[in-house]
Amino acid sequence: MSIQFFPVRDFFKLFYYFFKREIRDKYLGNLTGIAWVFIQPIITLLIYWFVFDKIFQARFSKDQQEVGFIVYLAVGFWPWMAFSESLIRSITAVSDKSDLIGKIKINLKIPVIASISAVFCLNMIGYLVVLVSLAIFNENFDYVSIPLLILPIAQMYLLAIALGLMFSAFNVFIKDTQQFITTIITLWFFLTPIIYSESILPDRFKQIIQFNPLYTPITFIHRAVITHESLPWLKLSILYLVTFLLLYLAVKMFDKLADHFADFH
């Protein structure tokens, strides 16, 4: 089956509609409202800081000791939150639109992309506040390199879309997809050098974690603004190519499975 193409104008009109709907339904409809997008990462960040730094007194790398564990954690944690939360939310983006499936002609990829985009945008606003604060109050923070962070974060965004398209399609047929992926994401977090530096790992594990598709973007972020090591440009370029290929395959798979959505909604 060929990939479906829709006029750009129609795409953005629908995208804007579902983008606003995602923010209104998921964030503006509760007590804390949109502020929860910023409160939740801060609470989680403080929990990790308290547990690993104060209770367990975990062994930290030289880089973490110089800038402070909570600074090292915050720099990688916010992009991770944007990725993980957007991916989890996107899984039900199609099944939640059961009232539309089979009744009107609509590109069901748009709600998935809009859901991911809404979460990313809101989290990036909070992340920008964090980066500006670190640039002002932490002398070891390289604020000049902040614009470079767009590159790894954009790769994480595209990866979230690719995986979101696949998992949202699976969820129409396998209803517990979200529960399974949520468990995997918890494990994925600890396999990503966010709360630890790879420098403290044994050599054999350093090789293994490089197969993690989030290893390179998170490492890029840490090196750009904290450790000042050489940036993994080649690895990030290769990862972009792999991500675009995965995105292409995800779109094809989604379009093929979409023909059967109406039979299972």
C-alpha positions in Angstrom: 0.0 0.0 0.0 1.3 3.4 -0.9 1.8 6.1 1.7 -1.1 8.6 1.9 -0.4 12.2 1.2 -2.6 15.0 2.3 -2.5 18.7 1.3 -0.2 20.6 3.5 -2.9 23.2 4.4 -5.4 20.5 5.5 -2.6 18.8 7.5 -1.8 21.9 9.5 -5.4 22.8 10.1 -6.1 19.4 11.5 -2.8 19.4 13.4 -3.6 22.7 15.0 -7.1 21.4 16.0 -5.8 18.3 17.7 -2.8 20.2 19.2 -5.2 22.6 21.0 -7.5 19.7 21.9 -4.6 17.8 23.4 -3.6 20.7 25.6 -7.2 21.5 26.6 -8.3 17.9 27.4 -5.1 16.7 29.1 -3.9 19.8 30.9 -6.5 22.5 31.2 -9.2 20.1 32.4 -7.7 19.4 35.8 -7.1 21.3 39.1 -3.4 22.2 38.5 -3.9 22.8 34.8 -1.0 23.4 32.6 1.3 24.1 35.5 1.4 20.4 36.2 3.6 20.0 33.1 6.3 22.0 35.0 5.5 20.8 38.5 5.8 17.0 37.7 9.3 17.1 36.3 10.5 19.2 39.2 9.0 16.9 41.8 10.5 13.8 40.0 13.8 15.5 39.7 13.9 16.4 43.4 13.0 12.8 44.3 15.9 11.4 42.2 18.3 14.0 43.7 17.2 13.2 47.2 17.4 9.4 46.8 20.6 9.1 44.9 22.6 12.0 46.3 21.4 12.3 49.9 20.2 8.8 50.9 22.4 6.4 48.9 25.2 8.9 48.4 25.9 7.3 45.0 29.3 7.5 43.4 29.3 10.3 40.9 31.7 11.2 38.1 34.1 14.1 38.2 31.8 16.0 35.9 28.8 15.5 38.1 30.7 16.6 41.2 31.9 19.8 39.5 28.5 21.1 38.4 26.4 19.3 41.0 24.4 16.2 40.6 21.1 18.0 40.3 22.4 20.2 37.5 23.7 17.2 35.6 20.4 15.4 36.1 18.2 18.3 35.1 20.0 18.9 31.8 19.3 15.4 30.6 16.1 14.7 32.5 13.8 17.3 30.8 14.4 16.0 27.3 13.8 12.5 28.6 10.5 13.6 30.2 9.4 15.2 26.9 10.2 12.0 25.0 8.8 9.4 27.5 5.6 11.3 28.3 4.9 12.1 24.7 5.4 8.5 23.6 3.2 7.2 26.4 0.4 9.7 25.6 0.6 9.0 21.9 -0.2 5.3 22.3 -3.9 6.0 22.8 -4.1 8.9 20.4 -5.8 6.7 17.8 -7.9 4.5 20.0 -9.2 7.6 21.9 -10.6 8.8 18.5 -12.9 5.8 18.0 -15.8 8.1 17.3 -13.9 9.2 14.2 -12.7 5.9 12.9 -14.6 4.7 9.9 -17.1 7.6 10.0 -15.2 10.4 8.4 -12.1 10.5 6.2 -9.2 11.7 8.3 -5.5 11.2 8.5 -5.2 9.5 11.8 -1.5 10.1 12.0 -2.3 13.7 12.7 -3.7 13.1 16.3 -0.6 11.1 17.1 1.8 13.7 15.9 -0.2 16.5 17.5 -0.2 14.7 20.9 3.6 14.2 20.8 4.1 17.8 19.7 2.0 19.2 22.4 3.9 17.4 25.1 7.2 18.3 23.6 6.3 22.0 23.3 5.2 22.3 26.9 8.1 20.4 28.3 10.6 22.5 26.2 9.1 25.7 27.7 10.0 24.3 31.1 13.4 23.1 29.9 14.2 26.6 28.5 13.5 28.1 31.9 15.8 25.5 33.5 18.6 26.2 31.0 18.3 30.0 31.5 18.4 29.6 35.2 21.5 27.4 35.0 23.2 29.8 32.7 22.7 32.6 35.2 23.5 30.8 38.5 26.0 28.1 37.5 29.4 29.2 36.4 30.3 25.8 35.0 27.3 25.8 32.6 28.1 26.6 29.0 25.2 28.8 27.9 26.8 29.6 24.5 26.2 26.0 23.4 22.5 26.0 24.3 21.4 26.5 20.6 23.2 23.2 19.8 20.7 21.3 22.0 18.1 21.8 19.3 19.8 19.0 17.2 19.6 16.1 19.7 16.2 17.2 21.0 14.8 17.3 17.4 16.1 13.7 16.9 14.3 12.6 20.1 11.2 14.3 18.8 11.3 12.5 15.5 12.0 9.2 17.2 9.0 9.7 19.5 6.8 10.3 16.4 8.1 7.1 14.7 7.6 5.0 17.8 4.3 6.7 18.6 2.9 5.9 15.1 3.8 2.2 15.5 2.6 1.8 19.1 -0.7 3.8 18.6 -1.5 1.5 15.6 -0.7 -1.6 17.7 -2.9 -0.3 20.5 -6.0 -0.5 18.3 -5.5 -4.3 18.1 -3.7 -5.0 21.4 -5.3 -2.9 24.2 -2.6 -3.3 26.8 0.1 -1.9 24.6 0.4 1.2 26.7 0.9 -0.8 29.9 3.7 -2.8 28.3 5.5 0.2 26.8 5.2 2.1 30.1 7.2 -0.7 31.8 9.8 -0.8 29.0 10.2 3.0 29.3 11.0 2.7 33.0 13.8 0.2 32.2 14.9 2.5 29.3 15.4 5.4 31.7 17.9 3.5 33.8 19.7 2.3 30.6 20.2 5.9 29.6 23.0 8.0 31.1 20.8 10.6 32.8 21.2 10.0 36.5 24.8 8.7 36.0 27.8 9.4 33.8 29.0 6.7 31.5 32.5 7.3 32.8 31.7 5.4 36.0 30.5 2.3 34.1 32.7 -0.8 33.4 34.1 -0.8 29.8 31.8 -3.7 28.7 28.7 -1.8 29.7 29.9 1.4 28.0 29.8 -0.5 24.7 26.4 -2.0 25.4 24.6 1.3 26.2 25.8 2.9 23.0 23.1 0.8 21.2 20.5 2.7 23.2 19.0 5.2 20.6 18.8 7.9 23.4 22.4 7.4 24.4 23.8 9.7 21.7 21.4 12.7 22.1 21.7 12.7 25.9 25.4 12.4 25.7 25.5 15.2 23.2 23.5 17.4 25.6 25.7 16.7 28.5 28.9 17.3 26.5 27.6 20.5 25.0 26.7 22.4 28.1 28.5 20.6 31.0 31.5 18.4 30.2 32.8 20.4 27.2 34.1 17.2 25.6 34.1 16.7 21.8 30.5 16.4 20.5 29.4 13.1 18.8 28.5 14.7 15.5 29.1 11.5 13.5 27.0 9.3 15.8 24.2 11.9 15.8 24.3 12.1 12.0 24.0 8.3 11.7 21.3 8.3 14.3 19.3 10.8 12.3 19.5 8.6 9.2 18.3 5.6 11.2 15.5 7.7 12.7 14.3 8.9 9.3 14.3 5.3 8.1 12.3 4.2 11.1 9.9 7.1 10.6 9.4 6.1 7.0 8.7 2.5 8.0 6.4 3.6 10.8 4.3 5.7 8.3 4.0 2.8 5.9 3.1 0.4 8.7 0.5 2.8 10.1 -1.1 3.4 6.7 -1.3 -0.4 6.2 -2.9 -1.1 9.6 -5.2 1.9 9.3 -7.4 0.0 6.8 -8.4 -2.4 9.6 -8.9 0.1 12.5 -12.6 0.2 11.9 -12.9 -3.5 12.5 -11.4 -3.3 16.0 -12.5 0.0 17.5 
